[in-house]
């Protein structure tokens, strides 16, 4: 089974399913989203959607506004999955800065009850990784749900090291490092080799060397994903098939690893 392990809701859903079919993707792990760059048809409209994204990455919205947005986009995510259960499964977002009890309640009410399989995408700004500890703690006590964290800009190397320390503190909680740490991908591969609960998301890399070495060093913990609409699953699948050392490894990366992680 070919599984795109990270993509965002694309509207209309029929368009997203067509993209999957063209790529030969059987199932997509779907994440909620506020911006919709797939709607842009020129530079001006794209900038408008990316402005929303940049505000999220910069954490420039209030907690109350963030909670409101998460509830809204989570409802859309659940609706898309419920209408297409053979095509999609979900990861659900949790607001940061809540206390432990409120975080646990949120996960139970908005993740577990919605039959989502993991937590994320978390996009903390630099200096905010500490707020993820409550997420790790809750996951550790609520079934070891995988945590997906965006690890290139605005995070820096110190932030990534802080995230690795959380992974070490909670070794039963799977941590997916989104985009392999950006420019810090070499160190991120080293970190993953030292910690069995760390998985590497292969999307949005700026050099073919990063996924090539990641697959060679960690064929059992590297994950095919497109980050659609920011990436195209057909292109990323083709890349993995080209750089994998053999068919068995290619099958692992393209679906086997995430199947095993999520116990699908």
N, C-alpha and C positions, 0 to 999 in steps of 0.2 A: 504493500500500500504506500502510495506517495502522499506525504503529509507536509503541507506548508505550515511550519510551526509558529509563524508569527505574521499576521496581516491584520489590517484595520478594516472596519466596516466601510465598504464602498457602496454608494447609492447610485442608481437603483441596484438591488441585490442581483437581479438578472445579469447585469453587467459583470459583477464579481464572479458569478458562477460561470459565465462564458469565458472569462480570463482563466479560471481554473481548468476548464475543459480544454482550452487551447494548449495549456501547459501540461496536461495529463495528470493534474493533481486530483486525488480522490477526496481529500478532506483538508480543511483549513482550520487552524486554531485562530479564532477571531478575537480581536481586542477592540474595545470601544474607542471612539475618537470624537473630538470636538471639531477640529478643522476637517474639511473635505477637499483636498487639492485636486481630486479627480474631476471636480466640477469646473475647474478653471479652464478657460478657453483662450486666455491671453495673459501677458505678463502682469497686467494690472490686477486681474482677478486672482491670479496665483499669489501675488504679493499680499492680497487681502487675507487669503487662507493661511499663508505662512506667518502673517502677523499674529494670528490667533495661536498658532503653534509656538511661536517664539515667546509669547506671553506665558504659556504653560511652562515652557522650559525654564523661563526666568522666575517662575513662581510669583508673578506679579499680580495675581488675582487673590482676593481674600479667601479665607477658609470657607466661609459661608457660601460664597459664590462657587468655589470649587466643589463643595458638597452638592450644591444644586445641579451643577454641570454633570457630575458623576452619576447622580440619580437619573438624570435625563438620558445620558448616553448609554447607561446600563440597561434602561428600559428598551431602547432601540436595539441594543445588542441581543437581548433576550428574545425580542420579537423576531429578529432575523433568524436566530438559531431555531426557535420553535417552529418556524415555517419551513426550515430546511435542515432537519435533524441529521440527515444522511451526509450533508455537506460540511457542516460547521459544528465545532464545539467551542466553548468560551473560556477565557480568563477574565476575571473581574477586578476592577480597580477599587482600592481602599483609600480614603482620605488619610493623609499623614497628619500628625499633631494631635490625634485623638488619644485619650488615655487607653489603658489596656482593656478595660471592661467594654468601653464603647467600640474599640477596634474589634474585639471578639464578637460582640453583638452584630456589628456590621458584616463581618465575614459570614456568620451563620445566616443572617437574613438576606444578604445580597449575593453571596458566592455559593455557599452550600445549598441553600434552598433553590437557587437557580440552576443547580447541577453544573456549575462551572468547575473547571479542573485545576485552576491555578490563580495566582494573584499577580496583577500587573496590567499594563506596563507602568512601572514607577519611573518617574523622571525628576528626581530631586536635583535641585541646584547645588552648586558647590557649597559645602559646609552643612548640608542637610541630611547627609547619609545617616547620622545618628538617629534620626526619626524613624528609620527603617527597623531599628531593633525591636520595637513593639510588634511590627509585622512578622519578624522572625520568631519572636516569642509566641505569638498567637498561632502561627503556622505549626510550630513545634508541638503545640498542645491541641491542635484541631485537625490532625491527620497528615501533617507534613506536606501541605500544599506547596507546589513549586512557586518560587518568587522570580518574576521577570523584571530586570532593572536595566534601564537605558544607561549605557556606560561610556558614551563619548560626550562631547560638549553638551552641557556645561560642566560635567565632572572633570576633575583633574586627577593626576596620578595619586595624590594623597587621599582623595575621596575614594578612589578605587581600592587602595590599600585598606582603608577603613571598612569598606564593604567586604573585603576578603576576611578581615578579622571577625566580622559577624558570621560569615560562613563557617569559620573555624569554631566559633563559640556554639553554633547550632549545626553540628555535623549531619544531623538527620534531615535537615531542611534543604531540598534541592534549590540551588541558585543558578538562574540562567543569566549570563552576562550578555546583555543585548549589544550587538555590534562589536563584540570582542574588545571593548575598551578603546576603540578608535585608534589613535596614533600610538597607544600603549599596548598594542596587540601582542608583541613579543613577550612582555612581562605577564600579560594576562594568560597566555598559554602556559607559562611557567607556573603561575599561581594555580591554574586548573590541574596541572599534572600533580601538584602537591596536595590537592584537596578533592576527594572523590565525589563530593556533593556539588561541584561546580560544572556547569555545562556551558558550551560556547555557541551563541547564536551567530550565524555566518552572514547576516544581511548587512547592507550598507557599508561594506568595506571598500576602501579606496585603492587597494592594491591586491592583485591576485595572489601575491605571496602569502598574505595572512590566512585565507581559508585553506590554501594548499598545505602549509605547514601545520595548521590546526588539525586538519583531517589526518595527516600523516602521524602526528604525535598522539592524537586522541580520537581515533576513529569511532570509539564507543560513546563519546560525549560531545560530539559536534552535531549541530542541528541545522538542517536546511530551512531557510525562511526567506520570504521576499520583502517583508515590511511593506507590502502593497498598501496604498497606491504609490508609495515612495520608491518601490522597486517592482520588477516584473517577475512572477514566478517561473515563467518559461525560460527567461534568461538565467536566473539563478539555478534552476534545475540543470540546464545545459552546462553551466560552469562546473557544478559539482560532478556531473558525469565525466567531464573532461579532465578534471584534476584528481579524481579518486584513483588510487593505485589499482583497483580491481572492482569487479561488479559487486562482490560481497560487501565491500566497504561502502560503495555507492548506495546500495540498498539500505545499509545501516543509517547513513547520514540522511538519506531522503525520506526516511519514515520509521525505520526500525528502532532508532534510539529514542525518539519521542513516544512511540508506542509503548516501549518498555518503561520509560519514565512515568508516563501517565497511567500505565496498567490498562490500556485500551483493549 
